[in-house]
Amino acid sequence: MAERDELMEVIDKLGQPEVREALVKAVDLLANLERSGLLDLLIALTDEDVVKRIVQLVMTTGTMKLADNLPELLDKLGAIAATLAEPAEPLGITGLLESLKDPAVARGLSRLVTVLRALGGD
């Protein structure tokens, strides 16, 4: 008897317009995923061994450091983007040398040189 009540509850829910709309969207989504070949990929991604391997690849010391520093990195990138959006006056060699007296410029240049060394080294 409980199974019949549960079945009737499901049938009642299927009669609700928002539930029918959601089901139609879900079926369309599944059909699109199947056509594109992504459905098989998504199913494969649910395999426990695949999930473990993805976690191993992603959870490295480097990615953890990146995640720890992400807020500061995003702030810096935002500041860089804002600066690049502003028109810049040409400096010339004298202006460039004068800029090196600014501690922020000196720190930034030092960091840039460190990054370039890291990129150039093997």
Secondary structure by P-SEA (a helix, b strand, c coil): caaaaaaaaaaaaaacaaaaaaaaaaaaaaaaaaaaaaaaaaaaaacaaaaaaaaaacccaaaaaaaaaaaaaaaaaaaaaaaaacccccccaaaaaaaaacaaaaaaaaaaaaaaaaaacc
